[in-house]
């Protein structure tokens, strides 16, 4: 059965993709897209070419489609090599062609995941589409299947599945008050693996508390292992006018805490730990501080399997809050769900860049759900 190929034009990419889905169904494969100039009195439009493939056994046709796609990509590269030297117009066309190829690659990957989900998991097409979107966002396949199957029990209508899944995600990703907005005296220790940005996150929280909440902030560190760690925190403290105290053991840490009793917010930086024994010793160290609140910092740029392992490793620590860092580097931000289901604690804040304190945010419940499954698929520019 040959595929039906059609071309659609719309004011923007979201409208064009909606037209494709309405006309060719959720199994449509995106072939190309380009911007069509509208002239002097008309706005530019997005032109999308898509195909509706065979409707039987789509999972078995995916390798054939992938082969055809690869052949077309090779032919395109060969044709470009035979062309004349690139000028501005040709360079623009090449850039557009590369974007179209990448969009086709992503669309094929989504269709393949959806087809496999429908075929292997034996779920309805609408549920298979959402399963593909979840895994495409970095969610563990087993968690994606669990969410989809629970949503099918909650909503009999395909149109209600998205909302049901987002509600289920919301039960696992709960927001809470930002750490720089607490009333009264507060003591927070940031813990987590090496390289997740604990020190930078601590500096961002301190700056927010100083600038927005007008709090007196003190910085403590027990990270005497990393070369330059204390110097880095000292520089932050000098810039913000906050005292920085270093402690090497429980007695020194408690003594440092006593010295900053008049401060509203005390932030404690710790070294990254990998083994369960080191994590436990670190917990014993920081818990010498009265009413200390442990915030586990994990990188959203880490894959789902590694985040699942981190969740298992830090369960015994019993952290009070979760912090998701490096959202700007995450290809699949939905992977953070792997930690949240293993350590069911509220999310205090997230970071999405290196700027202090601009790239620190407290997200709402809807914004946290967007990390895993946005209400609408990302538009293709």
Secondary structure by P-SEA (a helix, b strand, c coil): cbbbbbbbbcccaaaaaaaaaaaccccccccbbbbbbbcccccbbbbbbbbbccccccccaaaaaaaaaaaaaaaaaaaaaacccccaaaaaaaaaaaaaaaaaaaaaaaaaaaaaaaaaccccaaaaaaaaaaaaacccaaaaaaaaaaaaaacccccaaaaaaaaaaaaaccccccccccccbbbbbbbbcccccaaaaaaaaaaaaacccccbbbbbbccccccaaaaaaaaaaaaacbbbbbbccaaaaaaaaaaaccccbbbbbbcccccaaaaaaaaaaaacccbbbbbbbbbccccaaaaaaaaaaacccccccccccccccccccccaaaaaaaccccccccccccccccccccccaaaaaaacccccccccc
